[in-house]
């Protein structure tokens, strides 16, 4: 490909209204362009990358024995009404009616559709287990599309569905697809973690999410510093020391600063309201306290007493006043406290009292923090932002019961089929790779998905016949060798060329100049290692792939 024949749409300035690195760089590298809020066009550079990721996913799914299909994007609304997911999804569903006033949905997922179809296609247990997958667009009416392709109305997904005679078969396939996802993400050079999750709007009983680390991620994971352990911040338990450090605290005269949080209780509760005590540096975990039966759901915060004296009096008389008093386990063994008052100018109010309340209960009620002990017993916790890029579910018999999909076993007893569903977001994968592979110059693509493997950047080719001759000799040789090469044949200076090529993330660049060809050499620039090396023209013509491999290994070492 010659640059003059290519739609190069790079931007050298950071676009307005872009919050994440991936959004900025996808626009600047000419990968996407915004049509409307949550809707993007994929330009040639972006689409080449997208197609390569699709190819990798298809290859791994085929190796798994999955069969590719293509399901309708438009679903009859009555299917979703039958599964009662119209209510579960609510306003996120994109709905419309045709001229005959029949109601339809633009599919965000395809459980209802695939189950309805397979009802009339599976007749024998000999056909099972069966895995079907597709790669196509999905739709969700996002309340606030943002972060480029991370949260959009229209997005590309690989979704797969498996059917089984029993739970054991489902579990076996579930593990195989999880292993396949791991292979895919490792090929794409994504640093990720797998976390247990809830099934939410999908249904079923077991599910796991695949999360890519990203500073722009909206999710927060609690990860072990030494193992693959990871958990959502809201679900991660706090591990406490067995031995108290009370004596050392007394000796050093350490006083703990405690915050008070007031929570509404149920109308029928014996308590008027609840007060939670925890260190100022810690945050209350609302999911953990939802388990406390006396609290109103959803959790509702109450205002603190206006008079600080009243607050002290309340804390000393919670039993008499019928107030539920709960402390975090972190403060259980602290002898002395200081209340933190946010009433007057956010200043500390030095009020001390004896810790031995007769009516206080201690639970794990806070979020884990950095340097807490890892729940798996190895290493400490580190908190990391992440992007969810995949989600797999064991659905059980939820949909097969709704649509009456069953088979007779050996005893001629009809059993509903067990199902699994498995999604991976291709838009999100691309954004996650960029979030992990970039520098101040632009994107640094893993070579397996780069828009081009190699770029040729000749200096003043239009003024020097020898440079032009060698440039086109190399270009034709690479085309014959089926190397994806782009020749920058624009009348631009080398600085301008490199700025575009680095921004696009081309991993290997050959710079051809008058000085180097006089030595019968050219400059090899490794984008990943940010290093330049002189190599002979003869060697690179002979075997570029071998030369590239050796140079990258040497640079890494």
Steps between C-alpha positions, in 0.01 A plus 500: 500500500625847409415785732374714211236230430406461867245693704731637768297702747747585778455796735803663660300675774303343787129510403256682727262314733718189526551364851701183441833424332340238276234745378758768426740267319231323298389836364854631452621181327210521255334181623151632568280803444192597698167506316282576803512440875592132547531433125835468321623427148804273474745645249753280310769502773256408776314246289821316407575459872144396579505234225826354632353461848189339350726257311683401821173445687350295216809280479491420873123437498538265203777310681254459786254333263253788503283558191456850360149629429332834436190589700255784420580841646127570528304300759122476545425674830268215602805272544643740757159537663487122532834492687396811698827670408318794343447623856850402618675694223250787510604812312827344382304314231472672161139438393304582188183407312457422132221628271274218620555617858689183593752570779870416469828535687853559369681217674746571784543121537345186348401246769130508412560480126752213505286295742188551290683390184675199656169369635423376149855395408612268783332160499752266663751502785752383238503858369626633832703671631464771237677838489381771260656844465469818296687828466266787428366830624297543816293797617441663837332833565772637729378776728835676462729378219861591581867397486498448122427138409492385863139601557300529180152440363628266227790261563661186359500180706581134476218317674485122535232264633541141613238227554541194724318198634624556855677741732832312488520542122421873537774543761750325275423729203496804729857425606611437141363835384660674798834345396438612141441859616826487692682386183342781296586773752857376537544505122378859502754589774229616743572498872178380660334327793197272533250585774186327626184693426123498527282394209294822506266527199624176340381262769666176605708429806873534420680763295849647461623827353826562316650839588787685330698738718461865401540830682186614317295200615179564692525175697740454792655162574673385817795294373772303673855626451629143469222287342218517245245561777259781411162609628270795450570764764142474627536122551854473638515397869741672738748264666587605854801418716434237764711667767409838638750784490325669793808504727719668240225755433480585872874536521515735204185687612335432163143632478272385217293756315152362443220615271131442568254414222124502560285250308121464479343184646180323394167632624429178688849483654541534877772759431430864408811512280854359484840658563812355340847568638817463293833671450495826306741358240259214423185496287176330595416203277129526421476150358638346819257685727203402281519161673395665830129420526397815693607742224274652239572380143638667301736649757397854592737748669365728775624841607715526813376686810566870471634520855819299555416463872186315399707261289725415797196448719343274237810283477506454877131407520422301185337214692268730689420704189441183291771578247694228320874557552742316271877535487747381241725212609804725439414709807395214727824495699566875507496639856459868421296685238467850367179590318536672165242771452426639160255752637736793555757567227597131473708527819583221743301522823701349789242298690622187678300219655550148626480242220315236705143558380260235622275534199745502207529230232812454285495389136703535183328811362771681303667485161841338480791738444850475359729295724218307668571127512393305190205267576680210328770523767781599262626857470319827557210670327551757226202688356486530122255662262376271227281460192265203468576339162332160533231321700403132512193343662368163607131557427377158604145426381360854524434554128435137408216496756355826368500377139443132586820358348546145627624156398420151626774314684565122498201441727281707264467773759500852354770734634541869426832586336774678693635813332803724518566837334835665439565858389813691411491868396718571197463879522603485864796272427640755252462783752657287777803415285560870431464584871781253573719561192576865429754776561523873438542436124189287454384138501740205526304212347591137565622392156232232465227766463691806371336665194827436312798287601749734338527856372760637259592866552739628228662842548476725190419208272360739240835673472732198506478222238710254704277535807194457278648188336585331831167605653294336226729195492432446871131575459451247220705237684282534813182474292629177345586370848138584601614741770241768579696809403404864451727730302492864603545652154367841596710809435555564871806533723608201709383660825147535366501144366621350827246698700216337305654151496573509875151629574347213299713251693686335209738265688789495247620795293778508240655844453688538169739793464786609274761452775396144587466367145852619424607244762258249343295510816165629618363591841266258679280673761326279758195688628461268800857545623542856366843407357661543159751258349693504170460183296628400156264531204608157380403330828163667527413410142595140570289445812330794666305290753816333633688832524206664677474215750870514592506878532191506723648228723830689530323824581287334763803346662 
